Amino acid sequence: MLDLLKLSSPVIAAPMCGISDYPFRQLNRELGIGLTYTEMISSVGISRGNKKSLSFTFVKGEHPVVVQLFGDNPFLLAEAAQLFENEGADAIDVNFGCSVKKVIKQGAGSALQRNLSLSKDVLCAVRKAIQIPLFIKCRLGWSRPEENYLELAKIAESEGVNALCLHPRYATQLFTGESNWEHFYALREACTIPLIGSGDIKTSQQITQALHQYPVDAVMLGRGLVGNPWLLTDFLGAAQPSSIEILRHHADLLLDYYPEQKACALLRKYVAKYTKGHPKALALRLFGNTLSCAKDINLLLDMMHV
Ligand SMILES: Cc1cc2nc3c(=O)[nH]c(=O)nc-3n(C[C@H](O)[C@H](O)[C@H](O)COP(=O)(O)O)c2cc1C
């Protein structure tokens, strides 16, 4: 287990841009997730005092939360890590796995993993800057010929990284194909730090199987958890909240955190998923796509009572 953070359960909510905001993290924490990550935050943005970067951050007092940073400049990453440590983050994660163009172009994410010497400098600088645990999240490498996750893991261990999350695909694959968890066996041989497995977990049986079959200390839930909090409650053997309860609570968390219109726009992404299988699913989805104020949300919830 990831003893250093005393996780209540070996399941972690993935960092996901556009998804893992405070309301999403809070909802999952209340349902029993062991650990949450922020969306990735630009260290360059932080150095410029960019409000958008800061507004992605955690709310003071929320725990447990890992703040994920991206960038390629050791100094800026170290500075940003220090700032979030002072703000109360439980751990810092450096992103080595993002393969979207905007991030790669900056030499960050998967592009950083391609440059092991710079990766080492980054980890050395961030480690020196903070006392709290330091994590990394990476892929297998840029492409099969450029596979380097084992080298990166050894560097991470020697630089004092406390946990490593692997999404076992190549950067060039983006999200195509299947993640190959067999790589965790070699990773376990290469280093002794706690390992987190990420990729294609969609059922509670798959969580249990991954924890038993592979040498991972925790399993990270990404797309499978979006709109499906029952994945978590099912695995934990906890009470299963109804879709009305989940929708009401997620809506309240969004409305508390964002301006009304933005909260409604964000909730639209979840309506179809939360109401899947409901006898009025089609009507609910169509109405869900038009949510624009808190009253609409109440109407939607009224429609759900059959
Ligand atoms: C919409 C979306 C946004 C993501 N954003 C991030 C991110 O900010 N940082 C990161 O390390 N990974 C990010 N990922 C990758 C996920 O954390 C995860 O590793 C990947 O989706 C594989 O897991 P899954 O199959 O359970 O989704 C993102 C994935 C998705 C689908």
The ligand as a Gaussian input file, in Angstrom:
#p B3LYP/6-31G(d) Opt

LIG

0 1
 C      -10.234000      13.504000     -20.671000
 C       -8.927000      13.006000     -20.120000
 C       -8.042000      13.894000     -19.538000
 C       -6.830000      13.443000     -19.005000
 N       -6.006000      14.332000     -18.366000
 C       -4.867000      13.885000     -17.780000
 C       -4.057000      14.764000     -17.013000
 O       -4.362000      15.947000     -16.827000
 N       -2.929000      14.243000     -16.463000
 C       -2.562000      12.932000     -16.621000
 O       -1.533000      12.510000     -16.097000
 N       -3.334000      12.087000     -17.323000
 C       -4.474000      12.523000     -17.879000
 N       -5.276000      11.647000     -18.534000
 C       -4.919000      10.208000     -18.550000
 C       -5.626000       9.484000     -17.387000
 O       -5.180000       9.951000     -16.141000
 C       -5.402000       7.962000     -17.463000
 O       -4.052000       7.659000     -17.242000
 C       -5.817000       7.385000     -18.824000
 O       -7.071000       7.917000     -19.228000
 C       -5.922000       5.856000     -18.782000
 O       -6.836000       5.441000     -17.826000
 P       -8.395000       5.081000     -18.156000
 O       -8.378000       4.064000     -19.267000
 O       -8.869000       4.541000     -16.830000
 O       -9.070000       6.331000     -18.572000
 C       -6.475000      12.078000     -19.095000
 C       -7.364000      11.200000     -19.714000
 C       -8.574000      11.639000     -20.219000
 C       -9.513000      10.644000     -20.851000

